[in-house]
Amino acid sequence: MSFEFKQPMPSEKKEALDDKWYGRFNVCGSFADYEYLGSEKAIREKQKTEFVQGNVENPTLDYPDLEKLDIAQKEQDLLQLKKDILGQESNEIVRQIYRWKINEKIAEIRMLKETQNGNDKRFLRYSKFIYGKPEKEVFDHTISQIKKVVDSKINDPNENVRKAAQRLSEELTDSFKMEQPKIAELKDFTKENSESRKFADTEYNADEIKSAFEQALERYKLSGWNVIVTGKGTAVSVSQENKNVNIPSSRKMKEGKLRALIDHEIGTHVLRREKGERTKLKLLGLGLDRYLKGEEGIATYEEQKILGAYEFAGFDGHLAISLALGMDGKKRDFRKVYEILKDYYFINSKKEESEAMMQAENSAWNRCVRTFRGTTCNSPGACLTRDIVYREGNIGVWNVVKNNPEEVKRFTIGKYDPGNPRHIWILEQLGITDSDLDDLEKESL
């Protein structure tokens, strides 16, 4: 198994404007909230069984990794770092950049504290501060796609499909009456990605996926990163805090998906981390505040360039969060979002009925766990809004590609959001341009 990659990374770093602060911030601020919201596999499976069988209205999600995090110490360290920077940093722009970023990380740590306290209302308040809430126009665009599926199945000859479509029509009736969505279809942005490339049908297991990721790190000449096969989770993920790429032991993947995922995780997340740390603002390695829409927008854009795409990324996550928050006027808990997703996945499946239902249950469960992690799952309207960044970020990046194609050259300079005018202002004020990428490459010669 062999893959081709972009140019190698340089091995040396430039002197940076924030040399004095970045090391301290890396120690106390490189954590990601979601990395502490996982569960013990056996406990989660038991909760799933109880929930799917209807023995409990909503599951009780456990968060054992929170016990490993000294929340009070993290908060104290971040507050002290902010105080020192505001009092000692002479560069006004650097001072402001770090104020914004540290405030965001303080909100993250306080959000995790509310998970421990079981306070869903305060958890949601912090989540909205960090990640925002769904854009109504994006939700309307998503609903318009659901309506097409429901309308096509409302008179289906299969009784179970027909009833599921009718339930969706009744539950989402107000949303289905909306005006025509204002967001263009992906096909209006590009014709080049309307069809995917052809790949071998070979399926790789977790150890083979691990090997492919290690190849990518080697070819990019990225050191200090580890690829680990783990029993936790279902999705491949990157830990910026520990510099680990985590591969679930049950994960299997075909060639096209694997290539796309490598470009997503290594060619975007890891590469932007390493290159960002080599600019004159090291914080670009861990990201400007609210950079995540750009990060995931670029990562999914890179996937789409390999696999092709007819639709913007992040459909499921944005839909689930929008339903939970009540973008259609009805706030929902775990159970209510699950039932909607289950019906939609079922009627949209091309599989045989029993297999389609089983897959719908599994997919709806997994999506709701991602959506409601950090909460008690019992409070309508309370969820982790993080996953809106995939869809809104992907739409934002495609808009940048269409309207400001020169910015694409700077995508890998570090972790910033190319669709955020404030981030562009920061880069311009500090003189960080796409020419810096050429300089970084020359350092490796």
C-alpha positions in Angstrom: 0.0 0.0 0.0 1.6 3.3 -1.1 0.3 6.8 -1.2 1.5 10.1 -2.7 1.6 13.3 -0.6 2.3 17.0 -0.7 5.8 18.5 -0.2 7.7 17.6 2.9 7.8 19.8 5.9 10.9 21.8 6.9 12.8 20.8 10.0 13.6 24.2 11.4 11.5 26.9 12.9 11.6 30.7 12.6 11.9 33.2 15.4 8.3 34.2 16.4 6.5 37.2 17.8 5.0 35.0 20.6 8.0 32.9 21.5 7.7 34.1 25.1 4.1 32.9 25.4 3.5 30.0 23.1 5.2 27.3 25.2 3.2 28.2 28.3 0.0 28.3 26.3 0.8 24.9 24.7 1.0 23.4 28.2 -2.2 24.8 29.6 -4.3 25.5 26.5 -3.7 22.7 23.9 -6.5 20.5 25.2 -9.8 19.9 23.3 -13.0 19.6 25.3 -14.4 16.7 23.3 -11.4 14.6 24.1 -12.6 14.4 27.7 -16.2 13.5 26.8 -15.7 9.9 25.7 -17.0 6.9 27.6 -16.2 3.3 28.7 -17.2 1.1 25.8 -19.0 -1.5 27.9 -21.0 1.1 29.8 -21.9 2.9 26.6 -23.1 -0.3 24.9 -25.3 -1.1 27.9 -26.9 2.3 27.8 -27.5 1.9 24.1 -29.3 -1.4 24.6 -31.4 0.0 27.4 -32.3 3.0 25.3 -33.0 1.3 22.0 -35.2 -1.3 23.7 -37.2 1.6 25.3 -36.3 0.7 28.9 -35.1 4.3 29.5 -36.3 7.5 28.0 -32.8 8.9 27.6 -29.3 7.4 28.2 -26.9 8.3 31.0 -23.5 9.1 29.4 -20.5 8.6 31.6 -17.3 10.8 31.2 -14.4 8.9 32.9 -11.7 11.0 31.2 -12.9 14.1 33.0 -11.4 12.6 36.2 -7.9 12.9 34.6 -8.3 16.6 34.0 -7.5 19.1 36.8 -10.1 21.6 35.8 -9.4 24.1 38.6 -5.6 24.1 37.8 -6.2 24.5 34.1 -8.4 27.5 34.7 -6.0 29.0 37.1 -3.1 28.6 34.7 -5.0 30.1 31.8 -6.1 33.1 33.9 -2.5 33.7 35.1 -1.2 33.4 31.6 -3.7 36.0 30.3 -2.8 38.3 33.2 0.9 38.0 32.4 0.4 38.6 28.6 -1.9 41.6 29.1 0.6 43.1 31.6 3.9 42.3 29.8 3.3 41.9 26.0 4.3 45.1 24.1 2.8 44.1 20.7 -0.8 45.1 20.8 -1.9 42.7 18.1 -0.2 39.7 19.8 -1.7 40.8 23.1 -5.2 40.9 21.7 -4.9 37.6 19.8 -3.9 35.8 23.0 -6.7 37.5 24.9 -9.3 36.2 22.5 -7.8 32.7 22.4 -7.4 32.3 26.2 -10.9 33.5 26.8 -12.1 30.8 24.5 -10.1 28.1 26.3 -11.3 29.4 29.7 -14.9 28.9 28.4 -14.0 25.4 27.3 -12.7 24.4 30.7 -15.7 26.0 32.4 -18.0 24.1 30.0 -16.4 20.8 31.1 -16.9 21.9 34.7 -20.7 22.2 34.0 -20.6 18.6 32.6 -19.3 17.5 36.0 -22.0 19.6 37.7 -24.8 18.3 35.4 -25.8 21.9 34.6 -27.1 21.7 31.0 -28.2 25.3 30.8 -24.7 26.7 31.6 -23.0 24.0 29.5 -25.0 25.2 26.5 -24.2 28.8 27.2 -20.5 28.1 27.1 -20.9 25.9 24.0 -22.6 28.7 22.1 -19.8 31.1 23.2 -17.1 28.8 21.8 -18.8 27.3 18.7 -21.8 29.4 18.1 -25.2 28.2 17.1 -26.5 26.9 13.7 -27.2 29.4 11.0 -30.8 29.5 10.0 -30.1 29.6 6.3 -27.9 26.5 6.6 -30.7 24.7 8.5 -33.2 25.7 5.9 -31.0 24.3 3.2 -30.7 21.0 5.1 -34.4 20.8 5.7 -35.1 21.3 1.9 -33.1 18.2 1.2 -35.0 16.2 3.8 -38.3 17.3 2.4 -37.3 16.0 -1.0 -36.7 12.5 0.5 -39.9 12.6 2.6 -42.0 13.7 -0.4 -40.6 10.8 -2.4 -41.5 8.3 0.3 -44.8 9.6 1.7 -46.8 7.1 -0.5 -44.2 4.3 -0.6 -45.7 0.8 -1.0 -43.8 -0.4 2.0 -45.9 0.4 5.0 -43.0 0.9 7.4 -41.3 3.3 5.1 -44.6 5.1 4.4 -45.3 5.5 8.1 -41.8 6.8 8.9 -42.1 9.4 6.1 -45.5 10.5 7.5 -44.1 10.8 11.0 -41.3 13.0 9.6 -43.8 15.1 7.7 -45.9 15.7 10.8 -42.9 16.5 13.1 -41.2 18.8 10.6 -44.3 20.3 9.1 -43.5 23.9 10.0 -40.0 23.6 8.6 -41.3 22.2 5.4 -43.4 25.3 4.8 -40.3 27.6 4.7 -39.3 29.8 1.8 -36.8 28.5 -0.8 -33.4 28.3 0.9 -30.8 30.9 -0.1 -27.7 28.8 -0.1 -26.6 27.5 -3.4 -26.0 23.8 -4.1 -22.4 22.5 -4.2 -22.7 21.8 -7.9 -23.1 25.6 -8.4 -19.6 26.1 -7.0 -17.7 23.5 -9.0 -18.1 21.0 -11.8 -14.7 19.5 -11.2 -15.8 17.6 -8.1 -19.1 16.3 -9.4 -17.7 12.8 -9.8 -15.4 10.8 -7.6 -12.2 9.2 -8.8 -11.9 5.5 -9.2 -10.3 3.5 -6.4 -9.6 -0.1 -5.6 -12.4 -1.9 -3.7 -9.8 -3.2 -1.1 -10.9 -2.8 2.5 -8.2 -2.0 5.1 -8.4 -3.0 8.8 -7.2 -0.8 11.8 -3.6 -2.0 11.6 -3.4 -1.3 7.9 -5.0 2.1 8.4 -2.4 2.8 11.1 0.4 1.8 8.6 -1.0 4.2 6.0 -1.1 7.1 8.4 2.5 6.4 9.5 3.6 6.4 5.9 1.9 9.9 5.5 3.7 11.2 8.6 7.0 9.9 7.3 6.6 11.3 3.8 5.6 14.7 5.2 8.7 14.4 7.5 6.5 15.1 10.5 8.2 13.9 13.7 6.8 13.7 17.2 3.4 12.3 16.2 2.2 8.8 17.1 -0.5 6.6 15.5 -2.3 4.5 18.0 -5.0 1.8 17.6 -7.4 2.2 20.4 -10.5 0.5 21.7 -12.3 3.8 22.1 -14.7 5.6 19.7 -15.7 4.9 16.2 -14.0 7.7 14.3 -10.4 8.4 13.5 -9.3 11.5 15.4 -6.2 13.6 16.0 -5.3 14.8 19.5 -3.4 18.2 19.2 -2.7 18.0 23.0 -0.9 14.6 22.9 0.1 14.6 19.2 -1.7 11.3 18.7 -3.6 10.0 15.7 -6.2 7.6 17.2 -7.5 4.7 15.1 -10.5 2.7 16.6 -9.7 -1.0 16.6 -13.0 -1.8 14.9 -12.4 0.7 12.1 -12.4 -0.6 8.5 -12.0 1.6 5.4 -11.8 1.3 1.7 -9.0 2.9 -0.4 -10.8 6.1 -1.5 -12.1 6.9 2.0 -8.6 6.2 3.5 -6.8 8.5 1.1 -9.4 11.2 1.8 -9.1 10.7 5.5 -5.3 11.0 5.4 -5.6 14.3 3.6 -8.2 15.4 6.2 -6.3 14.4 9.3 -2.6 14.6 8.2 -2.7 16.9 5.2 -4.9 19.4 7.0 -5.0 19.0 10.8 -1.4 17.9 11.5 0.2 19.8 8.6 -1.4 23.1 9.6 -0.3 22.5 13.2 3.4 22.0 12.2 3.5 24.8 9.6 1.7 27.2 11.9 4.3 26.7 14.6 7.0 27.8 12.1 5.4 31.1 11.2 6.1 34.4 13.0 3.0 33.7 15.1 3.4 30.2 16.7 -0.2 30.3 18.0 -1.2 29.4 14.4 0.0 25.9 15.3 -2.8 25.5 17.8 -5.2 27.9 16.1 -6.6 31.4 16.4 -9.8 31.7 18.4 -12.8 30.3 16.6 -10.6 28.8 13.9 -12.4 25.5 13.8 -14.9 26.4 11.0 -11.9 27.0 8.7 -10.1 24.0 10.0 -12.9 21.5 9.3 -14.0 23.4 6.3 -10.6 23.0 4.6 -10.3 19.4 5.8 -13.6 18.4 4.3 -12.8 20.5 1.1 -9.6 18.4 0.7 -11.7 15.2 1.1 -14.2 16.4 -1.5 -11.3 17.0 -3.9 -10.4 13.3 -3.7 -13.8 11.6 -3.4 -15.9 14.1 -5.3 -19.1 15.5 -3.7 -22.7 16.5 -4.6 -23.4 18.0 -1.2 -21.7 20.1 1.4 -20.2 18.2 4.3 -21.6 17.9 7.8 -25.2 17.3 7.0 -26.0 15.0 10.0 -24.2 17.0 12.7 -25.8 20.3 11.7 -29.2 18.7 11.4 -29.0 17.0 14.9 -27.8 20.2 16.6 -30.5 22.3 14.9 -33.2 19.9 15.9 -32.0 19.8 19.5 -31.8 23.6 19.8 -35.2 24.0 18.2 -34.4 25.9 15.0 -37.9 25.0 13.9 -39.4 26.2 17.2 -39.4 22.8 19.1 -36.5 22.2 21.5 -35.7 18.5 21.8 -33.9 16.1 24.1 -31.8 13.0 23.1 -34.9 10.7 22.5 -36.8 13.1 20.3 -33.8 13.9 18.0 -33.0 10.2 17.8 -36.5 9.3 16.6 -36.3 11.9 13.8 -32.9 10.8 12.7 -33.8 7.1 12.8 -36.9 7.6 10.6 -34.8 9.7 8.2 -32.0 7.3 7.9 -34.4 4.4 7.5 -36.4 5.9 4.6 -33.2 7.2 2.9 -31.6 3.8 3.0 -31.2 1.6 -0.1 -30.6 -1.6 2.0 -33.1 -4.4 2.7 -35.7 -3.4 5.3 -34.3 -5.2 8.4 -30.7 -4.2 7.7 -31.9 -0.6 6.9 -33.6 -0.4 10.3 -30.7 -1.8 12.2 -28.3 0.7 10.4 -30.7 3.5 11.1 -30.8 2.8 14.8 -27.0 2.6 15.0 -26.5 5.8 13.0 -29.1 7.8 14.9 -27.6 6.6 18.2 -24.0 7.5 17.3 -25.0 10.9 16.0 -27.1 11.7 19.1 -24.2 10.6 21.4 -21.9 13.1 19.5 -24.6 15.8 19.7 -25.5 15.5 23.4 -22.1 14.5 24.9 -21.3 16.7 27.9 -25.0 17.0 28.9 -27.4 14.9 30.9 -29.3 14.2 27.6 -32.6 15.1 29.4 -32.8 18.9 28.8 -34.5 19.9 25.6 -32.3 22.4 23.7 -29.1 21.6 25.5 -26.3 20.0 23.5 -22.7 20.4 22.3 -22.9 22.7 19.3 -19.4 21.9 18.1 -20.3 19.8 15.0 -22.0 22.7 13.2 -18.4 23.7 12.2 -18.2 20.9 9.6 -21.2 22.1 7.4 -20.9 25.8 8.0 -17.1 25.6 7.6 -17.3 23.6 4.4 -19.8 26.1 2.9 -17.6 29.0 4.0 -14.5 27.5 2.4 -16.2 26.8 -0.9 -17.3 30.5 -0.8 -13.7 31.5 -0.3 -12.6 29.2 -3.2 -15.2 30.8 -5.5 -14.9 34.4 -4.5 -11.3 34.8 -3.3 -9.3 32.0 -5.0 -5.9 33.6 -4.1 -6.6 32.9 -0.4 -6.4 29.1 -1.2 -2.6 29.5 -1.5 -2.5 30.3 2.2 -4.7 27.5 3.5 -1.8 25.5 5.0 0.0 28.4 6.7 -1.6 27.5 10.0 -4.9 27.1 11.9 -7.0 30.1 10.9 -10.4 30.5 9.3 -10.1 31.9 5.8 -13.8 32.8 5.9 -13.4 34.9 9.1 -12.6 38.6 8.2 -11.0 39.1 11.6 -8.5 36.3 11.0 -7.6 37.7 7.6 -7.0 41.1 9.2 -4.7 39.4 11.8 -2.6 37.7 9.1 -2.4 40.9 7.1 -1.4 43.0 10.1 1.4 40.6 11.0 2.5 40.2 7.4 1.8 36.5 7.2 1.2 35.7 3.5 1.3 32.8 1.1 4.9 33.8 0.4 5.8 32.5 3.9 4.9 29.0 2.7 7.6 29.3 0.0 10.1 30.4 2.7 9.1 27.5 4.9 9.8 25.0 2.1 13.2 26.6 1.3 14.3 26.0 4.9 14.1 22.3 4.3 16.5 22.4 1.3 
